Amino acid sequence: MSLPLEEYAMLGDTHSVALVSRDGSIDWLGFPRFDSPTFFTKLLGDDENGHWALAPTAEHVRTMRRYRPGTLVLETEHHTPDGSVRVIDALPVGDERRIVRLVEGLTGRVPMRSVLRVRFDYGSVIPWVRRTDGEMAFIAGAEALRLRTPVETAGEDFATVSEFAIDEGDLVPFELTWHESHLPVPKPIKVRHAIDATEKWWTDWSTTCRSGGDWDEEIRDSLVVLKGLSYEPTGGIVAAPTTSLPEDIGGARNWDYRYSWIRDATFTLIALLDAGYEKEAQSWRDWLLRALAGRPDQMQILYSVAGERWLKETDVEWLDGYEGSRPVRVGNAASEQFQLDVYGEAMDALHHARLHGLPFNPEAWELQKVLLDFLESKWKDPDEGIWEVRGPRRHFTHSKVMAWVGMDRAVRTVEAGTAEGPIDRWKGVREEIHADVLHNGVDDRGVFVQSYGSRALDASLLMVPLVGFLPPHDHRVKATVEAIEAELMHDGFVRRYVPDDEVDGIGTHEGAFLMCSFWLVDNYTLLGRTKEARELFFRLLSLRNDVGLLAEEYDPAAKRFVGNFPQAISHVALAISATTLEGGHVGSHRRAELW
């Protein structure tokens, strides 16, 4: 039986992520990158697909856990009738890919059991296991793992098991190191020193977070999650470290999110720059420019963290899926879709980078002008839209709004004297798109609709005032907010849209989309509905699990997370909404000046 996602904590080293359950089992991990095949895959299968359990053997255990402040170093305390013990878990930040676990005796004498079951290639390959120089080696093809610990290990049911008792004051370390099997084994490390160094690295980073408001800690913790989902070598940030965690338990809305979305660039840059992280924002911007390089008609909506384009989607048929939710997918076919809005999102991201003082790049501007030429020729075409629908292409209103954003940001850049371009032509296209949206994207109720000719609502239209398309007090903005409250809010949270087979090609149930709920917070704030904005914001904060993590969606009926976990954009939206509430505008980038 799968554990609720709320039971998991995240470890990160800016290359990979491990998910650790409250009961001490590492159920998801792959090295050396976020999108590498996993060797702990219990999250999407069962014990036989790989995991590492480390916990007391007692039947009655009371467990508490926390992150060391401002870090992804996890401390889990287990209290048993025989005594108490603390397990410290971390992915050390450094050149080697490792996971370390340190068991610390607190009181009494506590019997412990470790069960390490390695299964490479998403839980399908049992490795060759051998003992070498007192260490355990796990080898399968190109990959190898090396376990180092002072306690004795034994083979049991194709797993490596350790049973030991720990007394007050004792320390028992475990180190599991990944390497390419044809290369020398990395040297051992001192586990305690590695944990201390990792804590210092994270603390040095997180204490520079600049917010100065009522939600300092919440913003900091969300940005720590974002940093943990960042791929340090390139600056790419994954949407989530997992694949195929379902938006509908038992259904088919199961997608691989271990990639970097162009669309997230705007929100990510805003959150990082608002908090003072110019270095990370510049790395993300540079990743974005490298990803965009090439012919504009070949631009994708997502790439790997290193910028690879080939993300072919396949089904992993030997995995049963989270709570039986199949198929389990690796890769993402949305990389082959045409989504008009990402051209506007890219222009918006680079515009905000310039507003915050990141160095102007003339070559990047030449690339943007090529993208604008393409946008000018394609904005009238239908597309798959922000939600990556797998039904027929449509004229999605949000896509047209973001096409307007692309032209608007280009005009503003030239007007500011930052760069040169055909401003009169761009102004004309901007006006044409604006008029087209107001004529075709608004129905007889005065409400922005999901697509031209439809009466369906879509939470993405909450972006209309946030990007400056219309001021927040425009009657059509107010009417859209009210319609979304009436039709898309469920138990106090916002759904993206009402699932429809004709629109998205799937049509099953899904939870409330947390990013959309934060967008409603921002709209409430801009409309002066501060009390409602704060109430919804506190409601969203209350959804975080005991270590402060959010998933992509929340199912109000089942009262549980759904979708991939933890989700970067949920934490980015939290940070932006907190800043909006504190300052009365949408982030310190002064979007209010757009109206």
CORMO-V718675 format. One record per residue. RES is the residue in one letter. SS is DSSP state (H for helix, E for strand, - for the rest). Layout:
<<RES;SS> <RES;SS>>
//
This chain:
<<M;-> <S;-> <L;-> <P;-> <L;H> <E;H> <E;H> <Y;E> <A;E> <M;E> <L;E> <G;E> <D;-> <T;-> <H;-> <S;-> <V;E> <A;E> <L;E> <V;E> <S;E> <R;-> <D;-> <G;-> <S;E> <I;E> <D;E> <W;E> <L;E> <G;-> <F;-> <P;-> <R;-> <F;-> <D;-> <S;-> <P;-> <T;-> <F;-> <F;E> <T;-> <K;H> <L;H> <L;H> <G;-> <D;-> <D;H> <E;H> <N;H> <G;-> <H;E> <W;E> <A;E> <L;E> <A;E> <P;E> <T;-> <A;-> <E;-> <H;-> <V;-> <R;E> <T;E> <M;E> <R;E> <R;E> <Y;E> <R;-> <P;-> <G;-> <T;-> <L;-> <V;-> <L;E> <E;E> <T;E> <E;E> <H;E> <H;E> <T;E> <P;-> <D;-> <G;E> <S;E> <V;E> <R;E> <V;E> <I;E> <D;E> <A;E> <L;-> <P;-> <V;-> <G;-> <D;-> <E;-> <R;E> <R;E> <I;E> <V;E> <R;E> <L;E> <V;E> <E;E> <G;E> <L;E> <T;E> <G;E> <R;E> <V;E> <P;E> <M;E> <R;E> <S;E> <V;E> <L;E> <R;E> <V;-> <R;E> <F;H> <D;H> <Y;H> <G;H> <S;-> <V;E> <I;E> <P;-> <W;E> <V;E> <R;E> <R;E> <T;E> <D;-> <G;-> <E;E> <M;E> <A;E> <F;E> <I;E> <A;E> <G;-> <A;-> <E;E> <A;E> <L;E> <R;E> <L;E> <R;E> <T;E> <P;-> <V;-> <E;-> <T;-> <A;E> <G;E> <E;E> <D;-> <F;-> <A;E> <T;E> <V;E> <S;E> <E;E> <F;E> <A;E> <I;E> <D;E> <E;-> <G;-> <D;-> <L;E> <V;E> <P;E> <F;E> <E;E> <L;E> <T;E> <W;E> <H;E> <E;E> <S;-> <H;-> <L;-> <P;-> <V;-> <P;-> <K;-> <P;-> <I;-> <K;-> <V;H> <R;H> <H;H> <A;H> <I;H> <D;H> <A;H> <T;H> <E;H> <K;H> <W;H> <W;H> <T;H> <D;H> <W;H> <S;H> <T;-> <T;-> <C;-> <R;-> <S;-> <G;-> <G;-> <D;-> <W;-> <D;H> <E;H> <E;H> <I;H> <R;H> <D;H> <S;H> <L;H> <V;H> <V;H> <L;H> <K;H> <G;H> <L;-> <S;E> <Y;-> <E;-> <P;-> <T;-> <G;-> <G;-> <I;E> <V;-> <A;-> <A;E> <P;-> <T;-> <T;E> <S;-> <L;-> <P;-> <E;-> <D;-> <I;-> <G;-> <G;-> <A;-> <R;-> <N;-> <W;-> <D;E> <Y;-> <R;-> <Y;-> <S;E> <W;E> <I;-> <R;-> <D;H> <A;H> <T;H> <F;H> <T;H> <L;H> <I;H> <A;H> <L;H> <L;H> <D;H> <A;-> <G;-> <Y;-> <E;H> <K;H> <E;H> <A;H> <Q;H> <S;H> <W;H> <R;H> <D;H> <W;H> <L;H> <L;H> <R;H> <A;H> <L;H> <A;-> <G;-> <R;-> <P;H> <D;H> <Q;H> <M;-> <Q;-> <I;-> <L;E> <Y;E> <S;-> <V;-> <A;-> <G;-> <E;-> <R;-> <W;-> <L;-> <K;-> <E;-> <T;E> <D;E> <V;-> <E;-> <W;-> <L;-> <D;-> <G;-> <Y;H> <E;H> <G;H> <S;-> <R;-> <P;-> <V;-> <R;E> <V;E> <G;-> <N;-> <A;H> <A;H> <S;H> <E;H> <Q;-> <F;-> <Q;-> <L;-> <D;H> <V;H> <Y;H> <G;H> <E;H> <A;H> <M;H> <D;H> <A;H> <L;H> <H;H> <H;H> <A;H> <R;H> <L;H> <H;-> <G;-> <L;-> <P;-> <F;-> <N;-> <P;H> <E;H> <A;H> <W;H> <E;H> <L;H> <Q;H> <K;H> <V;H> <L;H> <L;H> <D;H> <F;H> <L;H> <E;H> <S;H> <K;H> <W;-> <K;-> <D;-> <P;-> <D;E> <E;-> <G;-> <I;-> <W;-> <E;-> <V;-> <R;-> <G;-> <P;-> <R;-> <R;E> <H;-> <F;E> <T;H> <H;H> <S;H> <K;H> <V;H> <M;H> <A;H> <W;H> <V;H> <G;H> <M;H> <D;H> <R;H> <A;H> <V;H> <R;H> <T;H> <V;H> <E;H> <A;-> <G;-> <T;-> <A;-> <E;-> <G;-> <P;-> <I;H> <D;H> <R;H> <W;H> <K;H> <G;H> <V;H> <R;H> <E;H> <E;H> <I;H> <H;H> <A;H> <D;H> <V;H> <L;H> <H;H> <N;H> <G;-> <V;E> <D;-> <D;-> <R;-> <G;-> <V;-> <F;E> <V;-> <Q;-> <S;E> <Y;-> <G;-> <S;-> <R;-> <A;-> <L;-> <D;-> <A;H> <S;H> <L;H> <L;H> <M;H> <V;H> <P;H> <L;H> <V;-> <G;-> <F;-> <L;-> <P;-> <P;-> <H;-> <D;-> <H;H> <R;H> <V;H> <K;H> <A;H> <T;H> <V;H> <E;H> <A;H> <I;H> <E;H> <A;H> <E;H> <L;-> <M;E> <H;E> <D;-> <G;-> <F;E> <V;E> <R;-> <R;-> <Y;-> <V;-> <P;-> <D;-> <D;H> <E;H> <V;H> <D;H> <G;-> <I;-> <G;-> <T;-> <H;-> <E;-> <G;-> <A;E> <F;E> <L;H> <M;H> <C;H> <S;H> <F;H> <W;H> <L;H> <V;H> <D;H> <N;H> <Y;H> <T;H> <L;H> <L;-> <G;-> <R;-> <T;H> <K;H> <E;H> <A;H> <R;H> <E;H> <L;H> <F;H> <F;H> <R;H> <L;H> <L;H> <S;-> <L;-> <R;-> <N;-> <D;-> <V;-> <G;-> <L;-> <L;-> <A;E> <E;E> <E;E> <Y;E> <D;E> <P;-> <A;-> <A;-> <K;-> <R;E> <F;E> <V;E> <G;E> <N;E> <F;E> <P;-> <Q;E> <A;H> <I;H> <S;H> <H;H> <V;H> <A;H> <L;H> <A;H> <I;H> <S;H> <A;H> <T;H> <T;H> <L;H> <E;H> <G;H> <G;-> <H;-> <V;-> <G;-> <S;-> <H;-> <R;-> <R;H> <A;H> <E;H> <L;H> <W;->>
//
